[in-house]
Amino acid sequence: MTVRAWESGRTRAARLLSCRVVFVAITLYGVFPTLVASVASARPSGEVEMTQRVTKVDGNDHVLQSSYSGYLTGGNYIWRPWLGSWTGKFGASHFNHDGESESNSVDGNGVLLLFPQSSFPLTAYASVTDTRISRDDSFNNDSGDKRFMRFGANQQYRGLLGMDNSTLQFERDVEKDLNQGYETIHNLAHFRTEKKTELHSFQSMVLFENRRNQEFNYKEDELVFDFDHVFRPNVNFSVENAANFNILNNEGAGVQSEARGGTFSSSTAWRDPNRPLIVRGVVRGLVQDNEVEGEETADDLAGTISGGAQYDITQFLHAGADLDFEFEEGDEPLKRGSVNSTYSPERIPFYSMDYNWHVRGRLTYEEQRDEDGGPGGDGSFDHGLSKRTTLKGRPVTFSFDVGQTLYVTEPAIGSGTIGLSHRGSLSMVKSTRRGVSSLRFYVLDTRLDTDEGDTVNQVASLELMMNRSLSRYNSFEARMHLNANMGDDSNNSEGSDDDERRFRFEVIYRDQRLLGVRRLRFRSQLEVEAEEFYPTSLAEDEGDIVTWENRLDYVIGRVTVSTTHNFQRSNGRNANSLYLSVRRSF
């Protein structure tokens, strides 16, 4: 009886397994043609391009580079929109460097999305890119050819009411140096979940990262845990708690180290519903443990306790106070506090116009840990006048701001300081149907009186911008920025010059119908960045760059013929590049 029952059970299991196999086979038989039909009906698009480039740098011979590339893009639904969709791009290129070396590269990307409208959408993606496809810099060719590969998947969970959300992600990045053969690998696993209720909100996250570098024989592993909680019973009271824990392992250059640490914080905010009073408190802590192979290390324990309040005396007058206690393991706690007040009426009449005016005051007290230092503090007083208006009858917006700041410092370590700074800014913006023009001027003068001497620092900047349409088919765009920083330190007996000036200028001209030819397009761009604007000595100093690029495109249907000339001058050297490309899209 037992043998028959066992044989009967085995028979039922075999039949059930056979049914499942048949069901899977039928399903695959129906899905595979669907996938093939989806790819076949994607209506792909793409383009092919041939590029020739000749580069000449001072002191070097001409270099001829050729490239032939093409790519296809497409996308479609998988049977039905609710089931999923896919998008993809595939490209291939062939390079020839001055007849000495040849190389081939493949690049592309793809995204597969399944069940996008469900509670469990799944996204899978992959991409391959090659730096040789987009290289156009004549001076920075020493960085090497690199290929980047990335692939991963993202699984989500979405609650029906939007109160529960979770995400699980896996990703792998591989960067390969095509010249040296080294690889840099980065693996990532990330899980994040969120849950909300009427009074509470929870967020948690787990992150694991793994990095490998073959060139420097370097390894790094990191594990991170995060947890956040918010309790908000009403609009006037809230409590926020956060905790973080991480583990970091490093191995490289024959040294292995491990770091473990964690932080936690808790903050509370309360607003009096009957009075304009806000009270807040924060507690923070830090625990850290570092271990280095062959070295002795100590654990660190530190934290802060802080509290503050803000009271709106009137609509325009506000006052506040803060108090902090900072502590470290084995040391006495330090105290730090501040009081501040702000008065900013909305408008004040002055010469038949309304202006905005503000007054701010601040006073702080701070202790520091040092054998020679004790408690110290500083205070400041700031006031300013500003105005923003639109001139009547003209499309011009005008604004300005002027002010002064006085501050006194008596630090725990070092000498005291008395300082006074003056600031001012002016800006105008003009908007018309043909474009926008703007001007902004800013100046700051700061004078410090210390126990060691006087210091003067002056900063001035000027910015001009213009974007204007000259006609229906051509436009003009220009930007200019001047910045000057001048300093005078009476303590410096050598009398060194601390002045610094920078000049930047950029102009772009576009013409969609050059010489009246309908399909002939022209673009010219000039960029100048230098310390001094002297045409005879441009780009002679380190950091000065002059770039001038002119591009001409002729479009015939889906064929575009382009020629580009690029001129660069840097560190007293010139480089000229001439590009010719033919591109056909379909």
Secondary structure, 3 states (H helix, E strand, C coil): CHHHHHHHHHHHHHHHHHHHHHHHHHHHHHHHHHHHHHHHCCCCEEEEEEEEEEEEECCCCCEEEEEEEEEEEEEEECCCCCCEEEEEEEEEEEEEECCCEEEEEEEEEEEEEECCCCCCCEEEEEEEEEHHHCCCCCCCCCCCCEEEEEEEEEEEEECCCCCEEEEEEEEEEEEEECCCCCEEEEEEEEEEEEEECCCEEEEEEEEEEEEEECCCCEEEEEEEEEEEEEEEEECCEEEEEEEEEEEEEEEECCEEEEEEEEEEEEEEEEECCCCCEEEEEEEEEEEEEEEECCCCCCCEEEEEEEEEEEEECCCCEEEEEEEEEEEECCCCCEEEEEEEEEECCCCEEECCEEEEEEEEEEEEEECCCCCCCCCEEEEEEEEEEEEEEECCCCCEEEEEEEEEEEEEEECCCCCCEEEEEEEEEEEEEEEECCEEEEEEEEEEEEEEEECCEEEEEEEEEEEEEEEEECCCCEEEEEEEEEEEEEEEECCCCCCCCCCEEEEEEEEEEEECCHHHCCCEEEEEEEEEEECCCCHHHCCCCCCCEEEEEEEEEEEECCEEEEEEEEEEEECCEEEEEEEEEEEEEC
